[in-house]
């Protein structure tokens, strides 16, 4: 989650203005809302770039959350792993030592259609005790395994992307840019409120 102190910018840009007037309050409120939506877009872009997972999949798996109330807004990024097969091209063969996803090798992993719904990157639970790969714990209904997989490969775990440190890194990258962007947006909103809106 990114926490920004916007009061200094508001105070600087509203010097000499009636900050409690309806026009100014509305302009500030609009600027905050636009900033929060901008931060959300930037977080999605950064998360997608850093994990290889398409933005629409990050949204579909509910990993980014937005809350706007009046003059305050919050955007936070869930750091639970996403299914690994979404992160890029998967290379695997029955004779390989593991699966490779987006150029990174995951020892012991395999790429098969286990519970239906298409092939995904899996690993035997016992093997992952040794490897320690992150796993995805999404909700799913049990379905009998498909294709010619031996019972000896079960139980299996669906591998996930590593996202534990993602939110902090994205927050670090965006904090300064967000303050600059808020100044630009608030200047535009104040100009519109003072010069184009009718007196309220």
PyMOL commands that place a pseudoatom at each C-alpha (Angstrom):
pseudoatom trace, name=CA, resn=UNK, resi=1, chain=A, elem=C, hetatm=0, pos=[0.000, 0.000, 0.000]
pseudoatom trace, name=CA, resn=UNK, resi=2, chain=A, elem=C, hetatm=0, pos=[1.219, 3.506, -0.827]
pseudoatom trace, name=CA, resn=UNK, resi=3, chain=A, elem=C, hetatm=0, pos=[0.701, 6.149, 1.854]
pseudoatom trace, name=CA, resn=UNK, resi=4, chain=A, elem=C, hetatm=0, pos=[1.048, 9.753, 0.709]
pseudoatom trace, name=CA, resn=UNK, resi=5, chain=A, elem=C, hetatm=0, pos=[0.903, 13.014, 2.639]
pseudoatom trace, name=CA, resn=UNK, resi=6, chain=A, elem=C, hetatm=0, pos=[-0.867, 15.353, 0.233]
pseudoatom trace, name=CA, resn=UNK, resi=7, chain=A, elem=C, hetatm=0, pos=[-1.605, 18.203, 2.656]
pseudoatom trace, name=CA, resn=UNK, resi=8, chain=A, elem=C, hetatm=0, pos=[1.599, 20.164, 1.857]
pseudoatom trace, name=CA, resn=UNK, resi=9, chain=A, elem=C, hetatm=0, pos=[0.689, 20.212, -1.846]
pseudoatom trace, name=CA, resn=UNK, resi=10, chain=A, elem=C, hetatm=0, pos=[-2.894, 21.250, -1.094]
pseudoatom trace, name=CA, resn=UNK, resi=11, chain=A, elem=C, hetatm=0, pos=[-1.755, 24.032, 1.240]
pseudoatom trace, name=CA, resn=UNK, resi=12, chain=A, elem=C, hetatm=0, pos=[0.782, 25.344, -1.260]
pseudoatom trace, name=CA, resn=UNK, resi=13, chain=A, elem=C, hetatm=0, pos=[-1.594, 25.418, -4.221]
pseudoatom trace, name=CA, resn=UNK, resi=14, chain=A, elem=C, hetatm=0, pos=[-4.512, 26.933, -2.307]
pseudoatom trace, name=CA, resn=UNK, resi=15, chain=A, elem=C, hetatm=0, pos=[-2.672, 29.840, -0.678]
pseudoatom trace, name=CA, resn=UNK, resi=16, chain=A, elem=C, hetatm=0, pos=[-4.977, 32.858, -0.812]
pseudoatom trace, name=CA, resn=UNK, resi=17, chain=A, elem=C, hetatm=0, pos=[-8.020, 30.735, -1.631]
pseudoatom trace, name=CA, resn=UNK, resi=18, chain=A, elem=C, hetatm=0, pos=[-10.937, 29.779, 0.558]
pseudoatom trace, name=CA, resn=UNK, resi=19, chain=A, elem=C, hetatm=0, pos=[-10.095, 26.112, 1.136]
pseudoatom trace, name=CA, resn=UNK, resi=20, chain=A, elem=C, hetatm=0, pos=[-13.452, 25.460, 2.761]
pseudoatom trace, name=CA, resn=UNK, resi=21, chain=A, elem=C, hetatm=0, pos=[-15.465, 26.733, -0.185]
pseudoatom trace, name=CA, resn=UNK, resi=22, chain=A, elem=C, hetatm=0, pos=[-17.485, 24.213, -2.133]
pseudoatom trace, name=CA, resn=UNK, resi=23, chain=A, elem=C, hetatm=0, pos=[-15.515, 24.856, -5.321]
pseudoatom trace, name=CA, resn=UNK, resi=24, chain=A, elem=C, hetatm=0, pos=[-12.121, 24.239, -3.740]
pseudoatom trace, name=CA, resn=UNK, resi=25, chain=A, elem=C, hetatm=0, pos=[-13.274, 21.208, -1.766]
pseudoatom trace, name=CA, resn=UNK, resi=26, chain=A, elem=C, hetatm=0, pos=[-14.762, 19.680, -4.918]
pseudoatom trace, name=CA, resn=UNK, resi=27, chain=A, elem=C, hetatm=0, pos=[-11.562, 20.350, -6.862]
pseudoatom trace, name=CA, resn=UNK, resi=28, chain=A, elem=C, hetatm=0, pos=[-9.434, 18.685, -4.176]
pseudoatom trace, name=CA, resn=UNK, resi=29, chain=A, elem=C, hetatm=0, pos=[-11.797, 15.722, -4.003]
pseudoatom trace, name=CA, resn=UNK, resi=30, chain=A, elem=C, hetatm=0, pos=[-11.653, 15.238, -7.775]
pseudoatom trace, name=CA, resn=UNK, resi=31, chain=A, elem=C, hetatm=0, pos=[-7.865, 15.491, -7.734]
pseudoatom trace, name=CA, resn=UNK, resi=32, chain=A, elem=C, hetatm=0, pos=[-7.569, 12.850, -5.002]
pseudoatom trace, name=CA, resn=UNK, resi=33, chain=A, elem=C, hetatm=0, pos=[-9.880, 10.502, -6.905]
pseudoatom trace, name=CA, resn=UNK, resi=34, chain=A, elem=C, hetatm=0, pos=[-7.936, 10.937, -10.139]
pseudoatom trace, name=CA, resn=UNK, resi=35, chain=A, elem=C, hetatm=0, pos=[-4.659, 10.368, -8.326]
pseudoatom trace, name=CA, resn=UNK, resi=36, chain=A, elem=C, hetatm=0, pos=[-5.903, 7.122, -6.757]
pseudoatom trace, name=CA, resn=UNK, resi=37, chain=A, elem=C, hetatm=0, pos=[-7.040, 5.838, -10.149]
pseudoatom trace, name=CA, resn=UNK, resi=38, chain=A, elem=C, hetatm=0, pos=[-3.645, 6.823, -11.615]
pseudoatom trace, name=CA, resn=UNK, resi=39, chain=A, elem=C, hetatm=0, pos=[-1.836, 4.975, -8.806]
pseudoatom trace, name=CA, resn=UNK, resi=40, chain=A, elem=C, hetatm=0, pos=[-3.953, 1.891, -9.491]
pseudoatom trace, name=CA, resn=UNK, resi=41, chain=A, elem=C, hetatm=0, pos=[-3.000, 1.931, -13.186]
pseudoatom trace, name=CA, resn=UNK, resi=42, chain=A, elem=C, hetatm=0, pos=[0.667, 2.379, -12.336]
pseudoatom trace, name=CA, resn=UNK, resi=43, chain=A, elem=C, hetatm=0, pos=[0.625, -0.426, -9.768]
pseudoatom trace, name=CA, resn=UNK, resi=44, chain=A, elem=C, hetatm=0, pos=[-0.968, -2.769, -12.292]
pseudoatom trace, name=CA, resn=UNK, resi=45, chain=A, elem=C, hetatm=0, pos=[1.625, -1.897, -14.921]
pseudoatom trace, name=CA, resn=UNK, resi=46, chain=A, elem=C, hetatm=0, pos=[4.517, -2.341, -12.494]
pseudoatom trace, name=CA, resn=UNK, resi=47, chain=A, elem=C, hetatm=0, pos=[3.175, -5.611, -11.078]
pseudoatom trace, name=CA, resn=UNK, resi=48, chain=A, elem=C, hetatm=0, pos=[2.662, -6.997, -14.573]
pseudoatom trace, name=CA, resn=UNK, resi=49, chain=A, elem=C, hetatm=0, pos=[6.141, -5.927, -15.678]
pseudoatom trace, name=CA, resn=UNK, resi=50, chain=A, elem=C, hetatm=0, pos=[7.822, -7.415, -12.597]
pseudoatom trace, name=CA, resn=UNK, resi=51, chain=A, elem=C, hetatm=0, pos=[5.966, -10.755, -12.577]
pseudoatom trace, name=CA, resn=UNK, resi=52, chain=A, elem=C, hetatm=0, pos=[5.231, -11.299, -16.255]
pseudoatom trace, name=CA, resn=UNK, resi=53, chain=A, elem=C, hetatm=0, pos=[1.554, -11.821, -15.392]
pseudoatom trace, name=CA, resn=UNK, resi=54, chain=A, elem=C, hetatm=0, pos=[-0.841, -9.859, -17.674]
pseudoatom trace, name=CA, resn=UNK, resi=55, chain=A, elem=C, hetatm=0, pos=[-2.692, -6.988, -16.017]
pseudoatom trace, name=CA, resn=UNK, resi=56, chain=A, elem=C, hetatm=0, pos=[-6.102, -8.533, -16.719]
pseudoatom trace, name=CA, resn=UNK, resi=57, chain=A, elem=C, hetatm=0, pos=[-5.071, -11.676, -14.813]
pseudoatom trace, name=CA, resn=UNK, resi=58, chain=A, elem=C, hetatm=0, pos=[-3.917, -9.643, -11.813]
pseudoatom trace, name=CA, resn=UNK, resi=59, chain=A, elem=C, hetatm=0, pos=[-7.332, -7.964, -11.780]
pseudoatom trace, name=CA, resn=UNK, resi=60, chain=A, elem=C, hetatm=0, pos=[-9.206, -11.239, -12.355]
pseudoatom trace, name=CA, resn=UNK, resi=61, chain=A, elem=C, hetatm=0, pos=[-7.479, -12.875, -9.393]
pseudoatom trace, name=CA, resn=UNK, resi=62, chain=A, elem=C, hetatm=0, pos=[-8.380, -9.861, -7.233]
pseudoatom trace, name=CA, resn=UNK, resi=63, chain=A, elem=C, hetatm=0, pos=[-4.817, -8.930, -6.383]
pseudoatom trace, name=CA, resn=UNK, resi=64, chain=A, elem=C, hetatm=0, pos=[-5.349, -5.180, -6.570]
pseudoatom trace, name=CA, resn=UNK, resi=65, chain=A, elem=C, hetatm=0, pos=[-7.896, -3.351, -4.438]
pseudoatom trace, name=CA, resn=UNK, resi=66, chain=A, elem=C, hetatm=0, pos=[-9.223, 0.203, -4.577]
pseudoatom trace, name=CA, resn=UNK, resi=67, chain=A, elem=C, hetatm=0, pos=[-11.165, 2.179, -1.979]
pseudoatom trace, name=CA, resn=UNK, resi=68, chain=A, elem=C, hetatm=0, pos=[-12.107, 5.847, -2.362]
pseudoatom trace, name=CA, resn=UNK, resi=69, chain=A, elem=C, hetatm=0, pos=[-14.001, 7.716, 0.352]
pseudoatom trace, name=CA, resn=UNK, resi=70, chain=A, elem=C, hetatm=0, pos=[-14.290, 11.473, 0.133]
pseudoatom trace, name=CA, resn=UNK, resi=71, chain=A, elem=C, hetatm=0, pos=[-10.861, 13.071, 0.445]
pseudoatom trace, name=CA, resn=UNK, resi=72, chain=A, elem=C, hetatm=0, pos=[-9.111, 9.770, 1.126]
pseudoatom trace, name=CA, resn=UNK, resi=73, chain=A, elem=C, hetatm=0, pos=[-8.259, 6.819, -1.033]
pseudoatom trace, name=CA, resn=UNK, resi=74, chain=A, elem=C, hetatm=0, pos=[-6.419, 3.555, -0.672]
pseudoatom trace, name=CA, resn=UNK, resi=75, chain=A, elem=C, hetatm=0, pos=[-4.862, 1.233, -3.222]
pseudoatom trace, name=CA, resn=UNK, resi=76, chain=A, elem=C, hetatm=0, pos=[-3.240, -1.966, -2.110]
pseudoatom trace, name=CA, resn=UNK, resi=77, chain=A, elem=C, hetatm=0, pos=[-1.735, -4.933, -3.886]
pseudoatom trace, name=CA, resn=UNK, resi=78, chain=A, elem=C, hetatm=0, pos=[-2.301, -8.449, -2.617]
pseudoatom trace, name=CA, resn=UNK, resi=79, chain=A, elem=C, hetatm=0, pos=[0.955, -10.377, -2.355]
pseudoatom trace, name=CA, resn=UNK, resi=80, chain=A, elem=C, hetatm=0, pos=[-0.382, -13.926, -2.359]
pseudoatom trace, name=CA, resn=UNK, resi=81, chain=A, elem=C, hetatm=0, pos=[1.159, -15.863, -5.270]
pseudoatom trace, name=CA, resn=UNK, resi=82, chain=A, elem=C, hetatm=0, pos=[-0.607, -15.994, -8.630]
pseudoatom trace, name=CA, resn=UNK, resi=83, chain=A, elem=C, hetatm=0, pos=[-0.621, -19.196, -10.715]
pseudoatom trace, name=CA, resn=UNK, resi=84, chain=A, elem=C, hetatm=0, pos=[2.875, -19.542, -12.163]
pseudoatom trace, name=CA, resn=UNK, resi=85, chain=A, elem=C, hetatm=0, pos=[1.760, -20.550, -15.647]
pseudoatom trace, name=CA, resn=UNK, resi=86, chain=A, elem=C, hetatm=0, pos=[0.398, -17.000, -16.116]
pseudoatom trace, name=CA, resn=UNK, resi=87, chain=A, elem=C, hetatm=0, pos=[3.880, -15.486, -15.796]
pseudoatom trace, name=CA, resn=UNK, resi=88, chain=A, elem=C, hetatm=0, pos=[5.137, -16.374, -19.265]
pseudoatom trace, name=CA, resn=UNK, resi=89, chain=A, elem=C, hetatm=0, pos=[6.017, -19.153, -21.657]
pseudoatom trace, name=CA, resn=UNK, resi=90, chain=A, elem=C, hetatm=0, pos=[6.392, -22.568, -20.028]
pseudoatom trace, name=CA, resn=UNK, resi=91, chain=A, elem=C, hetatm=0, pos=[8.934, -25.112, -21.291]
pseudoatom trace, name=CA, resn=UNK, resi=92, chain=A, elem=C, hetatm=0, pos=[8.767, -28.684, -20.021]
pseudoatom trace, name=CA, resn=UNK, resi=93, chain=A, elem=C, hetatm=0, pos=[9.154, -32.252, -21.270]
pseudoatom trace, name=CA, resn=UNK, resi=94, chain=A, elem=C, hetatm=0, pos=[8.740, -35.590, -19.450]
pseudoatom trace, name=CA, resn=UNK, resi=95, chain=A, elem=C, hetatm=0, pos=[12.519, -36.055, -19.417]
pseudoatom trace, name=CA, resn=UNK, resi=96, chain=A, elem=C, hetatm=0, pos=[13.417, -32.579, -18.118]
pseudoatom trace, name=CA, resn=UNK, resi=97, chain=A, elem=C, hetatm=0, pos=[14.560, -31.892, -14.556]
pseudoatom trace, name=CA, resn=UNK, resi=98, chain=A, elem=C, hetatm=0, pos=[11.837, -29.305, -14.079]
pseudoatom trace, name=CA, resn=UNK, resi=99, chain=A, elem=C, hetatm=0, pos=[9.751, -26.671, -15.810]
pseudoatom trace, name=CA, resn=UNK, resi=100, chain=A, elem=C, hetatm=0, pos=[11.093, -23.358, -17.072]
pseudoatom trace, name=CA, resn=UNK, resi=101, chain=A, elem=C, hetatm=0, pos=[8.793, -20.330, -16.899]
pseudoatom trace, name=CA, resn=UNK, resi=102, chain=A, elem=C, hetatm=0, pos=[9.806, -17.036, -18.492]
pseudoatom trace, name=CA, resn=UNK, resi=103, chain=A, elem=C, hetatm=0, pos=[13.438, -18.182, -18.489]
pseudoatom trace, name=CA, resn=UNK, resi=104, chain=A, elem=C, hetatm=0, pos=[13.538, -19.288, -14.846]
pseudoatom trace, name=CA, resn=UNK, resi=105, chain=A, elem=C, hetatm=0, pos=[13.815, -22.967, -13.967]
pseudoatom trace, name=CA, resn=UNK, resi=106, chain=A, elem=C, hetatm=0, pos=[11.701, -24.614, -11.273]
pseudoatom trace, name=CA, resn=UNK, resi=107, chain=A, elem=C, hetatm=0, pos=[13.344, -27.900, -10.337]
pseudoatom trace, name=CA, resn=UNK, resi=108, chain=A, elem=C, hetatm=0, pos=[10.965, -30.811, -9.951]
pseudoatom trace, name=CA, resn=UNK, resi=109, chain=A, elem=C, hetatm=0, pos=[8.018, -29.011, -11.543]
pseudoatom trace, name=CA, resn=UNK, resi=110, chain=A, elem=C, hetatm=0, pos=[5.995, -30.356, -14.449]
pseudoatom trace, name=CA, resn=UNK, resi=111, chain=A, elem=C, hetatm=0, pos=[3.477, -28.853, -16.880]
pseudoatom trace, name=CA, resn=UNK, resi=112, chain=A, elem=C, hetatm=0, pos=[0.355, -30.961, -17.244]
pseudoatom trace, name=CA, resn=UNK, resi=113, chain=A, elem=C, hetatm=0, pos=[-3.436, -30.857, -17.195]
pseudoatom trace, name=CA, resn=UNK, resi=114, chain=A, elem=C, hetatm=0, pos=[-4.076, -32.386, -13.776]
pseudoatom trace, name=CA, resn=UNK, resi=115, chain=A, elem=C, hetatm=0, pos=[-7.549, -31.294, -12.655]
pseudoatom trace, name=CA, resn=UNK, resi=116, chain=A, elem=C, hetatm=0, pos=[-8.865, -30.064, -15.974]
pseudoatom trace, name=CA, resn=UNK, resi=117, chain=A, elem=C, hetatm=0, pos=[-8.948, -26.479, -17.167]
pseudoatom trace, name=CA, resn=UNK, resi=118, chain=A, elem=C, hetatm=0, pos=[-5.747, -26.742, -19.178]
pseudoatom trace, name=CA, resn=UNK, resi=119, chain=A, elem=C, hetatm=0, pos=[-2.105, -27.415, -18.348]
pseudoatom trace, name=CA, resn=UNK, resi=120, chain=A, elem=C, hetatm=0, pos=[-0.517, -25.661, -15.379]
pseudoatom trace, name=CA, resn=UNK, resi=121, chain=A, elem=C, hetatm=0, pos=[2.806, -25.845, -13.521]
pseudoatom trace, name=CA, resn=UNK, resi=122, chain=A, elem=C, hetatm=0, pos=[2.676, -28.431, -10.719]
pseudoatom trace, name=CA, resn=UNK, resi=123, chain=A, elem=C, hetatm=0, pos=[5.060, -30.133, -8.325]
pseudoatom trace, name=CA, resn=UNK, resi=124, chain=A, elem=C, hetatm=0, pos=[4.705, -33.138, -6.057]
pseudoatom trace, name=CA, resn=UNK, resi=125, chain=A, elem=C, hetatm=0, pos=[4.164, -32.025, -2.457]
pseudoatom trace, name=CA, resn=UNK, resi=126, chain=A, elem=C, hetatm=0, pos=[6.979, -34.207, -1.151]
pseudoatom trace, name=CA, resn=UNK, resi=127, chain=A, elem=C, hetatm=0, pos=[9.382, -32.800, -3.741]
pseudoatom trace, name=CA, resn=UNK, resi=128, chain=A, elem=C, hetatm=0, pos=[8.445, -29.233, -2.881]
pseudoatom trace, name=CA, resn=UNK, resi=129, chain=A, elem=C, hetatm=0, pos=[9.426, -29.806, 0.740]
pseudoatom trace, name=CA, resn=UNK, resi=130, chain=A, elem=C, hetatm=0, pos=[12.939, -29.972, -0.686]
pseudoatom trace, name=CA, resn=UNK, resi=131, chain=A, elem=C, hetatm=0, pos=[12.662, -27.253, -3.351]
pseudoatom trace, name=CA, resn=UNK, resi=132, chain=A, elem=C, hetatm=0, pos=[10.564, -24.688, -1.444]
pseudoatom trace, name=CA, resn=UNK, resi=133, chain=A, elem=C, hetatm=0, pos=[8.878, -23.152, -4.489]
pseudoatom trace, name=CA, resn=UNK, resi=134, chain=A, elem=C, hetatm=0, pos=[6.003, -20.720, -3.750]
pseudoatom trace, name=CA, resn=UNK, resi=135, chain=A, elem=C, hetatm=0, pos=[2.575, -22.243, -4.311]
pseudoatom trace, name=CA, resn=UNK, resi=136, chain=A, elem=C, hetatm=0, pos=[-0.798, -20.887, -5.360]
pseudoatom trace, name=CA, resn=UNK, resi=137, chain=A, elem=C, hetatm=0, pos=[-3.709, -21.646, -3.043]
pseudoatom trace, name=CA, resn=UNK, resi=138, chain=A, elem=C, hetatm=0, pos=[-6.710, -20.646, -5.100]
pseudoatom trace, name=CA, resn=UNK, resi=139, chain=A, elem=C, hetatm=0, pos=[-10.193, -21.934, -4.414]
pseudoatom trace, name=CA, resn=UNK, resi=140, chain=A, elem=C, hetatm=0, pos=[-11.143, -24.794, -6.691]
pseudoatom trace, name=CA, resn=UNK, resi=141, chain=A, elem=C, hetatm=0, pos=[-13.600, -27.658, -6.715]
pseudoatom trace, name=CA, resn=UNK, resi=142, chain=A, elem=C, hetatm=0, pos=[-12.007, -31.111, -6.620]
pseudoatom trace, name=CA, resn=UNK, resi=143, chain=A, elem=C, hetatm=0, pos=[-12.018, -32.941, -9.918]
pseudoatom trace, name=CA, resn=UNK, resi=144, chain=A, elem=C, hetatm=0, pos=[-10.558, -36.373, -10.604]
pseudoatom trace, name=CA, resn=UNK, resi=145, chain=A, elem=C, hetatm=0, pos=[-7.167, -36.083, -12.256]
pseudoatom trace, name=CA, resn=UNK, resi=146, chain=A, elem=C, hetatm=0, pos=[-7.099, -36.358, -16.023]
pseudoatom trace, name=CA, resn=UNK, resi=147, chain=A, elem=C, hetatm=0, pos=[-4.764, -37.906, -18.563]
pseudoatom trace, name=CA, resn=UNK, resi=148, chain=A, elem=C, hetatm=0, pos=[-2.319, -40.721, -17.910]
pseudoatom trace, name=CA, resn=UNK, resi=149, chain=A, elem=C, hetatm=0, pos=[-0.657, -39.501, -14.721]
pseudoatom trace, name=CA, resn=UNK, resi=150, chain=A, elem=C, hetatm=0, pos=[0.383, -42.135, -12.205]
pseudoatom trace, name=CA, resn=UNK, resi=151, chain=A, elem=C, hetatm=0, pos=[-1.013, -42.110, -8.671]
pseudoatom trace, name=CA, resn=UNK, resi=152, chain=A, elem=C, hetatm=0, pos=[2.550, -41.822, -7.401]
pseudoatom trace, name=CA, resn=UNK, resi=153, chain=A, elem=C, hetatm=0, pos=[2.673, -38.180, -8.471]
pseudoatom trace, name=CA, resn=UNK, resi=154, chain=A, elem=C, hetatm=0, pos=[-0.053, -37.162, -6.023]
pseudoatom trace, name=CA, resn=UNK, resi=155, chain=A, elem=C, hetatm=0, pos=[-0.639, -35.105, -3.963]
pseudoatom trace, name=CA, resn=UNK, resi=156, chain=A, elem=C, hetatm=0, pos=[0.515, -32.179, -6.069]
pseudoatom trace, name=CA, resn=UNK, resi=157, chain=A, elem=C, hetatm=0, pos=[0.713, -28.424, -5.556]
pseudoatom trace, name=CA, resn=UNK, resi=158, chain=A, elem=C, hetatm=0, pos=[0.104, -25.670, -8.083]
pseudoatom trace, name=CA, resn=UNK, resi=159, chain=A, elem=C, hetatm=0, pos=[3.143, -23.401, -8.251]
pseudoatom trace, name=CA, resn=UNK, resi=160, chain=A, elem=C, hetatm=0, pos=[2.752, -19.641, -7.929]
pseudoatom trace, name=CA, resn=UNK, resi=161, chain=A, elem=C, hetatm=0, pos=[4.654, -16.444, -8.628]
pseudoatom trace, name=CA, resn=UNK, resi=162, chain=A, elem=C, hetatm=0, pos=[6.798, -14.828, -5.940]
pseudoatom trace, name=CA, resn=UNK, resi=163, chain=A, elem=C, hetatm=0, pos=[5.121, -11.583, -4.854]
pseudoatom trace, name=CA, resn=UNK, resi=164, chain=A, elem=C, hetatm=0, pos=[6.119, -11.144, -1.191]
pseudoatom trace, name=CA, resn=UNK, resi=165, chain=A, elem=C, hetatm=0, pos=[8.315, -8.080, -1.749]
pseudoatom trace, name=CA, resn=UNK, resi=166, chain=A, elem=C, hetatm=0, pos=[6.432, -6.741, -4.746]
pseudoatom trace, name=CA, resn=UNK, resi=167, chain=A, elem=C, hetatm=0, pos=[4.224, -4.196, -2.992]
pseudoatom trace, name=CA, resn=UNK, resi=168, chain=A, elem=C, hetatm=0, pos=[7.087, -2.518, -1.120]
pseudoatom trace, name=CA, resn=UNK, resi=169, chain=A, elem=C, hetatm=0, pos=[9.171, -2.242, -4.282]
pseudoatom trace, name=CA, resn=UNK, resi=170, chain=A, elem=C, hetatm=0, pos=[6.294, -0.768, -6.284]
pseudoatom trace, name=CA, resn=UNK, resi=171, chain=A, elem=C, hetatm=0, pos=[5.492, 1.684, -3.474]
pseudoatom trace, name=CA, resn=UNK, resi=172, chain=A, elem=C, hetatm=0, pos=[9.120, 2.808, -3.413]
pseudoatom trace, name=CA, resn=UNK, resi=173, chain=A, elem=C, hetatm=0, pos=[9.084, 3.411, -7.161]
pseudoatom trace, name=CA, resn=UNK, resi=174, chain=A, elem=C, hetatm=0, pos=[5.769, 5.278, -7.223]
pseudoatom trace, name=CA, resn=UNK, resi=175, chain=A, elem=C, hetatm=0, pos=[5.838, 7.437, -4.095]
pseudoatom trace, name=CA, resn=UNK, resi=176, chain=A, elem=C, hetatm=0, pos=[7.750, 10.395, -5.540]
pseudoatom trace, name=CA, resn=UNK, resi=177, chain=A, elem=C, hetatm=0, pos=[6.027, 10.154, -8.936]
pseudoatom trace, name=CA, resn=UNK, resi=178, chain=A, elem=C, hetatm=0, pos=[2.615, 10.116, -7.249]
pseudoatom trace, name=CA, resn=UNK, resi=179, chain=A, elem=C, hetatm=0, pos=[3.273, 13.400, -5.437]
pseudoatom trace, name=CA, resn=UNK, resi=180, chain=A, elem=C, hetatm=0, pos=[4.391, 15.052, -8.674]
pseudoatom trace, name=CA, resn=UNK, resi=181, chain=A, elem=C, hetatm=0, pos=[1.329, 13.699, -10.456]
pseudoatom trace, name=CA, resn=UNK, resi=182, chain=A, elem=C, hetatm=0, pos=[-0.992, 14.951, -7.703]
pseudoatom trace, name=CA, resn=UNK, resi=183, chain=A, elem=C, hetatm=0, pos=[0.409, 18.463, -8.049]
pseudoatom trace, name=CA, resn=UNK, resi=184, chain=A, elem=C, hetatm=0, pos=[-0.297, 18.388, -11.801]
pseudoatom trace, name=CA, resn=UNK, resi=185, chain=A, elem=C, hetatm=0, pos=[-3.836, 17.080, -11.324]
pseudoatom trace, name=CA, resn=UNK, resi=186, chain=A, elem=C, hetatm=0, pos=[-4.703, 19.508, -8.521]
pseudoatom trace, name=CA, resn=UNK, resi=187, chain=A, elem=C, hetatm=0, pos=[-3.447, 22.483, -10.539]
pseudoatom trace, name=CA, resn=UNK, resi=188, chain=A, elem=C, hetatm=0, pos=[-5.726, 21.419, -13.403]
pseudoatom trace, name=CA, resn=UNK, resi=189, chain=A, elem=C, hetatm=0, pos=[-8.726, 20.914, -11.122]
pseudoatom trace, name=CA, resn=UNK, resi=190, chain=A, elem=C, hetatm=0, pos=[-8.255, 24.231, -9.326]
pseudoatom trace, name=CA, resn=UNK, resi=191, chain=A, elem=C, hetatm=0, pos=[-7.912, 26.055, -12.632]
pseudoatom trace, name=CA, resn=UNK, resi=192, chain=A, elem=C, hetatm=0, pos=[-11.117, 24.458, -13.881]
pseudoatom trace, name=CA, resn=UNK, resi=193, chain=A, elem=C, hetatm=0, pos=[-12.989, 25.196, -10.660]
pseudoatom trace, name=CA, resn=UNK, resi=194, chain=A, elem=C, hetatm=0, pos=[-11.926, 28.842, -10.523]
pseudoatom trace, name=CA, resn=UNK, resi=195, chain=A, elem=C, hetatm=0, pos=[-12.192, 29.717, -14.201]
pseudoatom trace, name=CA, resn=UNK, resi=196, chain=A, elem=C, hetatm=0, pos=[-14.817, 27.478, -15.748]
pseudoatom trace, name=CA, resn=UNK, resi=197, chain=A, elem=C, hetatm=0, pos=[-17.324, 26.363, -13.124]
pseudoatom trace, name=CA, resn=UNK, resi=198, chain=A, elem=C, hetatm=0, pos=[-20.274, 28.514, -12.211]
pseudoatom trace, name=CA, resn=UNK, resi=199, chain=A, elem=C, hetatm=0, pos=[-20.407, 29.898, -8.726]
pseudoatom trace, name=CA, resn=UNK, resi=200, chain=A, elem=C, hetatm=0, pos=[-21.923, 27.327, -6.369]
for i in range(1, 200): cmd.bond("trace and resi %d" % i, "trace and resi %d" % (i + 1))
show_as sticks, trace
zoom trace
